[in-house]
Amino acid sequence: MSADPPAGSAEGDGALRIDVFTLFPEAVAAYGSVSVLGRARDAGRLDLRAHDIRDAAHDVHRSVDDAPFGGGAGMVLAPAPVFEAVEAVDAAEGLPRPLLLLSPSGRRFDQGVAEELAASPEGFSLLCGRYEGVDQRVADHLVDGELSIGDFVLAGGELAALVVVEAVARLLPGVLGNERSLGDESFAAGLLEYPQYTRPADFRGWEVPDVLRSGDHGRIATWQRVESLVRTVRRRPDLLDRRGGLTPEEVRLLTDAGEVRLLAEHGYH
């Protein structure tokens, strides 16, 4: 099985290696060459490798699926080609672990998991499911865990894998042009990001808040913090619950900003 990195990948010291096992390596390679992922690879920070599971199939049709025991709709990704594909890469060039199966029953992927994976010293690997699922022996005896990007159904794991890869890659040093943005964006502190505006200052009668045009960096920082808190309380209170609620300092900020009613509606007095 060919396990060479797709054209344009960056290898070498300092690159986080991510291997993706899939039936559609061209989809992973194409997206991996543009935008954030393309910049990460060009900068030598990301070594993204896509491996075709069909390369481990032995029949003329390159079959990788079969009907499930016990009946049921659809087909199941068979264990033999998956095991052989993974083992071939491991034997030829070593395989970064953990190997994670993209699955609806997996651990919920979020920013915290992205940070864990970005810090993986040896990198990690992803296995994309397809059809009606993957033979359970793959989950039981080959992979190290499972990941889910949400409670919905996709045709396969490729989009989920790319979500994971991009979320991780943008955390790598030197990938984003402005490192400060990592600390400002949504979920970085368990909060949603504050609203963003650009020119013109007046668009069809909708004006940018005066504070953002004031040049007073202290007032701007306070406004951004308050808006981030307000937006999170209103739209994603579950994020606050995960971090133990608002801190006394955050309650004071919202009180000073006149958001007493909002606080009361959510149990803060």
C-alpha positions as CSV (number, residue, x, y, z in Angstrom):
1,M,0.0,0.0,0.0
2,S,1.3,3.4,-0.9
3,A,1.6,5.5,2.3
4,D,3.5,8.4,0.8
5,P,2.4,11.8,2.1
6,P,0.2,13.7,-0.4
7,A,1.9,16.2,-2.7
8,G,2.7,19.4,-0.8
9,S,3.0,17.9,2.6
10,A,5.7,19.2,4.9
11,E,7.8,16.8,6.9
12,G,10.7,17.4,9.3
13,D,11.5,18.5,12.8
14,G,8.7,20.3,14.5
15,A,5.9,19.1,12.2
16,L,2.9,17.4,13.9
17,R,2.2,14.2,12.0
18,I,-1.5,13.3,11.4
19,D,-2.3,10.1,9.4
20,V,-5.8,9.7,8.0
21,F,-7.1,6.3,6.8
22,T,-10.0,6.8,4.4
23,L,-11.6,5.5,1.2
24,F,-11.3,9.0,-0.2
25,P,-7.6,10.1,0.3
26,E,-8.0,12.6,-2.6
27,A,-10.6,14.6,-0.5
28,V,-8.3,14.8,2.5
29,A,-5.3,15.7,0.3
30,A,-7.3,18.4,-1.6
31,Y,-8.5,20.2,1.5
32,G,-5.2,19.7,3.3
33,S,-3.5,21.8,0.6
34,V,-5.5,25.0,1.1
35,S,-6.2,27.7,3.7
36,V,-5.0,27.0,7.3
37,L,-3.9,23.5,6.6
38,G,-2.0,24.5,3.5
39,R,-0.2,27.2,5.4
40,A,0.6,24.8,8.3
41,R,2.2,22.3,5.9
42,D,4.1,25.0,4.0
43,A,5.4,26.3,7.3
44,G,6.6,22.9,8.2
45,R,4.3,22.6,11.2
46,L,1.9,19.9,9.9
47,D,2.7,16.5,8.2
48,L,-0.6,15.3,6.9
49,R,-0.7,11.9,5.3
50,A,-3.8,10.3,3.7
51,H,-3.9,6.5,3.2
52,D,-6.3,4.7,1.0
53,I,-7.9,1.7,2.8
54,R,-8.7,0.2,-0.6
55,D,-5.0,-0.4,-1.2
56,A,-5.3,-3.2,1.3
57,A,-8.1,-4.9,-0.6
58,H,-7.2,-8.1,-2.5
59,D,-10.0,-8.6,-5.1
60,V,-10.3,-7.0,-8.5
61,H,-13.1,-4.7,-7.3
62,R,-11.0,-3.5,-4.3
63,S,-13.9,-4.4,-2.0
64,V,-13.8,-3.2,1.6
65,D,-17.3,-3.8,2.8
66,D,-19.6,-6.7,3.4
67,A,-23.2,-7.5,4.7
68,P,-23.6,-7.5,8.4
69,F,-24.2,-10.7,10.4
70,G,-27.7,-10.8,11.7
71,G,-29.1,-8.8,8.9
72,G,-29.8,-5.1,8.6
73,A,-29.8,-2.4,6.1
74,G,-26.6,-1.4,4.3
75,M,-23.0,-2.7,4.4
76,V,-20.3,-2.6,7.0
77,L,-16.6,-1.8,6.6
78,A,-14.8,-5.1,6.9
79,P,-12.0,-5.6,9.4
80,A,-9.4,-7.2,7.1
81,P,-8.6,-4.2,4.9
82,V,-8.7,-1.8,7.8
83,F,-6.3,-3.8,9.9
84,E,-4.0,-4.5,6.9
85,A,-4.0,-0.8,5.9
86,V,-3.0,0.3,9.4
87,E,-0.5,-2.4,9.8
88,A,1.2,-1.7,6.5
89,V,1.8,1.9,7.4
90,D,3.0,1.0,10.8
91,A,5.5,-1.5,9.4
92,A,6.8,0.8,6.7
93,E,7.1,4.1,8.6
94,G,5.7,3.8,12.0
95,L,2.2,5.0,12.9
96,P,1.5,7.9,15.2
97,R,-0.7,7.0,18.1
98,P,-3.4,7.3,19.3
99,L,-5.3,6.0,16.4
100,L,-8.9,7.3,16.7
101,L,-12.0,6.1,15.0
102,L,-14.5,8.8,13.9
103,S,-17.7,7.4,15.3
104,P,-21.1,8.7,16.6
105,S,-20.4,6.7,19.8
106,G,-17.0,8.4,20.4
107,R,-15.9,11.0,22.9
108,R,-17.3,14.4,22.0
109,F,-14.7,16.5,20.1
110,D,-14.3,20.0,21.4
111,Q,-11.6,22.7,21.8
112,G,-10.2,20.9,24.9
113,V,-9.7,17.7,22.9
114,A,-8.1,19.7,20.0
115,E,-5.6,21.2,22.5
116,E,-4.8,17.7,23.8
117,L,-4.2,16.4,20.3
118,A,-2.1,19.4,19.3
119,A,0.2,18.7,22.2
120,S,0.7,15.0,21.2
121,P,4.4,14.5,21.0
122,E,4.3,11.9,18.3
123,G,1.2,13.1,16.5
124,F,-2.0,10.9,16.0
125,S,-4.0,9.1,13.4
126,L,-7.6,9.1,12.4
127,L,-9.7,6.3,10.9
128,C,-12.7,7.3,8.8
129,G,-15.8,5.1,9.0
130,R,-18.1,4.6,6.0
131,Y,-21.3,2.8,5.0
132,E,-23.4,1.7,8.0
133,G,-20.4,1.4,10.3
134,V,-17.2,-0.4,11.0
135,D,-16.8,-4.0,12.1
136,Q,-16.7,-3.9,15.9
137,R,-13.4,-5.7,16.1
138,V,-11.8,-2.6,14.6
139,A,-13.0,-0.6,17.6
140,D,-12.2,-3.3,20.1
141,H,-8.7,-4.4,18.9
142,L,-7.2,-1.8,16.5
143,V,-8.0,1.7,17.5
144,D,-7.1,3.5,20.8
145,G,-10.3,5.4,21.1
146,E,-13.2,7.0,19.2
147,L,-14.2,10.6,18.5
148,S,-17.5,12.2,17.5
149,I,-17.9,15.7,16.2
150,G,-21.6,15.8,17.1
151,D,-25.0,14.1,17.2
152,F,-25.8,13.9,13.5
153,V,-25.1,11.4,10.7
154,L,-22.7,11.8,7.9
155,A,-22.0,9.5,4.9
156,G,-18.5,8.9,6.2
157,G,-15.8,10.1,8.5
158,E,-13.8,12.3,6.0
159,L,-15.5,15.6,6.9
160,A,-15.2,14.7,10.6
161,A,-11.5,14.0,10.2
162,L,-11.0,17.3,8.4
163,V,-12.8,19.1,11.2
164,V,-10.4,17.5,13.7
165,V,-7.3,18.2,11.6
166,E,-8.1,21.9,11.1
167,A,-9.1,22.5,14.7
168,V,-5.7,21.0,15.8
169,A,-3.6,22.5,13.1
170,R,-4.6,26.1,13.8
171,L,-3.3,25.6,17.4
172,L,0.2,24.8,16.2
173,P,2.8,27.5,16.8
174,G,3.4,29.8,13.8
175,V,0.3,28.6,11.8
176,L,-1.9,31.6,12.4
177,G,-0.7,35.0,11.4
178,N,-1.8,36.6,14.6
179,E,-1.1,34.4,17.7
180,R,-3.2,36.7,19.8
181,S,-6.3,35.6,18.0
182,L,-6.1,32.2,19.6
183,G,-6.8,33.7,23.0
184,D,-9.6,35.9,21.7
185,E,-11.7,33.4,19.7
186,S,-14.7,31.4,20.8
187,F,-14.2,28.6,23.4
188,A,-10.6,29.8,24.2
189,A,-11.7,30.7,27.8
190,G,-15.0,28.7,27.8
191,L,-16.8,31.7,26.3
192,L,-18.2,32.7,22.9
193,E,-16.3,35.4,21.1
194,Y,-17.5,39.0,21.2
195,P,-19.0,40.6,18.0
196,Q,-16.7,41.8,15.3
197,Y,-17.0,44.8,13.0
198,T,-15.1,46.3,10.1
199,R,-15.4,49.2,7.7
200,P,-17.6,51.1,6.9
201,A,-18.5,52.4,10.3
202,D,-22.1,53.1,9.1
203,F,-23.6,50.4,6.8
204,R,-27.2,51.1,5.7
205,G,-27.8,52.9,9.0
206,W,-26.3,50.2,11.2
207,E,-23.4,51.7,13.0
208,V,-20.4,50.2,14.7
209,P,-20.5,50.7,18.5
210,D,-18.9,54.0,19.4
211,V,-16.6,52.4,21.9
212,L,-14.8,50.5,19.2
213,R,-14.0,53.8,17.4
214,S,-12.9,55.6,20.6
215,G,-9.3,54.5,20.5
216,D,-9.5,53.8,24.3
217,H,-8.0,50.4,24.5
218,G,-9.1,49.9,28.1
219,R,-12.7,50.6,27.3
220,I,-12.6,48.5,24.2
221,A,-11.2,45.5,26.2
222,T,-13.9,45.9,28.8
223,W,-16.6,46.1,26.1
224,Q,-15.3,43.0,24.4
225,R,-15.2,41.0,27.7
226,V,-18.8,42.1,28.6
227,E,-20.1,41.3,25.1
228,S,-18.4,37.9,25.2
229,L,-20.1,37.1,28.6
230,V,-23.5,38.4,27.5
231,R,-23.4,36.4,24.3
232,T,-22.4,33.2,26.2
233,V,-25.0,33.6,28.9
234,R,-27.8,34.1,26.3
235,R,-26.7,31.6,23.7
236,R,-24.6,28.9,25.3
237,P,-25.2,28.8,29.1
238,D,-24.0,25.1,28.9
239,L,-20.5,26.4,28.3
240,L,-20.7,28.4,31.6
241,D,-22.0,25.3,33.4
242,R,-19.0,23.3,32.3
243,R,-16.6,25.9,33.8
244,G,-18.6,26.3,37.0
245,G,-20.6,29.3,36.1
246,L,-19.7,33.0,36.1
247,T,-17.0,34.2,38.4
248,P,-17.6,37.0,40.9
249,E,-15.5,39.3,38.8
250,E,-17.6,38.4,35.7
251,V,-20.9,39.0,37.6
252,R,-19.5,42.4,38.7
253,L,-18.6,43.3,35.1
254,L,-22.1,42.5,33.9
255,T,-23.7,44.4,36.8
256,D,-21.6,47.4,36.0
257,A,-22.6,47.1,32.3
258,G,-26.3,47.2,33.3
259,E,-27.0,43.5,32.6
260,V,-28.8,43.0,36.0
261,R,-31.9,41.5,34.4
262,L,-29.9,39.1,32.3
263,L,-28.1,37.9,35.4
264,A,-31.3,37.5,37.3
265,E,-32.8,35.5,34.5
266,H,-30.0,33.0,34.8
267,G,-29.9,32.7,38.5
268,Y,-27.3,35.3,39.5
269,H,-28.3,37.8,42.1
